[in-house]
């Protein structure tokens, strides 16, 4: 993918995907409009799955095929140093969520609630995008691929107004 992106799949179709791109790109006017579209009823699992898949892709792009424990620790610490994470997730929990997103199978996430993992996934995408200076096309491509994977698993995240 790299800084310039590969053939972009277009812009994200879901509210969560578009919201994520808007926040990362500091498009707060768009973020606010998208938040107003969210329906509060129903399951949030599909929305959280978009964040999780985007984090998985972003972290694999950021760390590459191999990484070491100190680099994951530093990444998690950078999230805590840069933002006040609303859920108050601790450093060890952040590290666990990052390691799980990178594909480690021996990570126990059972004590970390889904919305808290969602915070960790969101801030992982945010930090990876900023550290790698991803442009809008690159970010849109990554989030579009995340959405496609979520739809491919049969989940149905809420679509943005223009895609209904």
C-alpha positions in Angstrom: 0.0 0.0 0.0 2.6 2.6 1.0 2.2 6.3 1.3 0.8 6.8 -2.1 -1.7 4.0 -2.0 -2.5 1.3 -4.5 -5.4 1.5 -6.8 -7.9 2.8 -4.4 -11.1 0.8 -4.0 -13.0 4.1 -3.7 -14.3 5.7 -0.6 -15.8 3.7 2.2 -19.5 2.9 2.1 -20.3 2.5 5.8 -20.9 5.1 8.4 -18.1 3.7 10.6 -15.7 3.6 7.7 -16.4 7.2 6.6 -16.4 8.4 10.2 -12.9 6.7 10.7 -11.5 8.4 7.6 -13.1 11.8 8.6 -11.5 11.7 12.0 -8.1 10.6 10.8 -8.1 13.3 8.2 -9.3 15.9 10.7 -12.5 16.5 8.8 -14.6 17.3 11.9 -17.5 18.8 10.0 -18.0 15.5 8.1 -17.4 13.5 11.3 -20.2 15.4 13.0 -22.6 14.9 10.1 -21.9 11.2 10.1 -22.4 10.8 13.9 -25.8 12.3 13.4 -26.7 9.5 10.9 -25.9 6.6 13.3 -28.9 4.6 14.4 -28.6 3.8 18.1 -30.7 0.7 17.9 -29.4 -2.7 16.9 -26.1 -4.4 17.3 -22.8 -2.6 17.3 -20.9 -5.7 16.4 -20.7 -4.9 12.7 -19.5 -1.4 13.4 -16.8 -2.7 15.8 -15.8 -5.3 13.2 -15.0 -2.5 10.7 -12.8 -0.8 13.3 -11.1 -4.2 14.1 -10.4 -5.0 10.5 -9.2 -1.5 9.7 -6.8 -1.8 12.7 -5.6 -5.2 11.5 -4.8 -3.9 8.1 -3.3 -0.7 9.4 -1.1 -2.5 11.9 0.1 -5.0 9.3 1.0 -2.1 7.0 2.7 -0.2 9.8 4.7 -3.1 11.3 5.2 -5.2 8.2 5.7 -9.0 8.3 7.8 -9.0 11.4 7.9 -6.9 14.5 9.4 -7.1 18.0 7.8 -6.7 21.4 9.5 -3.4 22.1 8.1 -1.9 19.0 4.6 -3.0 19.9 5.1 -1.6 23.4 6.3 1.7 22.0 3.3 1.9 19.7 0.9 1.3 22.5 2.7 3.8 24.7 2.5 6.4 21.9 -1.3 6.0 21.8 -1.5 6.6 25.5 0.9 9.6 25.3 -0.9 11.1 22.4 -4.6 10.8 23.3 -6.8 10.4 26.3 -8.5 7.2 25.3 -12.1 7.5 26.5 -12.4 3.9 27.8 -9.3 4.4 30.0 -7.7 1.2 28.6 -4.4 0.5 30.2 -1.0 0.0 28.5 -1.0 -3.8 28.9 -4.5 -4.0 27.4 -3.6 -1.8 24.5 -0.5 -4.0 23.8 -2.7 -7.1 23.9 -5.2 -5.6 21.4 -2.4 -4.6 19.1 -0.8 -8.0 19.3 -4.1 -9.8 18.6 -4.7 -7.5 15.6 -1.3 -8.4 14.3 -2.4 -12.1 14.4 -0.9 -13.4 17.6 -3.1 -16.2 18.7 -1.9 -16.6 22.3 -3.3 -13.2 23.4 -6.1 -13.3 25.9 -8.7 -10.5 25.3 -11.5 -12.0 27.3 -11.2 -9.4 30.1 -11.3 -6.5 27.6 -14.9 -5.5 26.6 -15.7 -5.1 22.9 -16.2 -1.3 23.1 -12.8 -0.9 24.8 -11.2 -3.0 22.1 -13.0 -0.7 19.6 -11.2 2.3 21.2 -7.9 0.5 20.9 -8.6 -0.4 17.3 -9.6 3.2 16.4 -6.5 4.8 18.0 -4.3 2.1 16.4 -5.5 3.2 13.0 -5.2 6.9 13.9 -1.6 6.5 15.1 -0.5 4.2 12.2 -2.0 6.7 9.6 -0.3 9.6 11.2 3.1 7.9 11.7 3.1 6.8 8.1 1.6 10.0 6.7 -1.1 8.2 4.7 -2.8 10.4 2.2 -6.6 10.3 1.8 -6.4 7.8 -1.1 -4.3 5.4 1.0 -6.6 5.7 4.0 -9.8 5.3 1.9 -8.3 2.2 0.2 -7.4 0.6 3.6 -10.9 1.3 5.1 -12.7 0.1 2.0 -10.7 -3.2 2.1 -11.7 -3.5 5.8 -15.3 -3.0 5.0 -15.2 -5.6 2.2 -13.7 -8.1 4.6 -16.5 -7.4 7.1 -19.2 -7.7 4.5 -17.5 -10.9 3.3 -18.0 -12.4 6.8 -21.8 -11.7 6.5 -21.9 -8.7 8.8 -23.9 -5.7 7.8 -22.5 -2.4 9.2 -24.7 0.6 8.7 -24.3 2.2 5.3 -23.8 6.0 4.9 -26.8 7.9 3.5 -25.5 8.1 -0.1 -25.2 4.3 -0.2 -28.7 3.3 1.0 
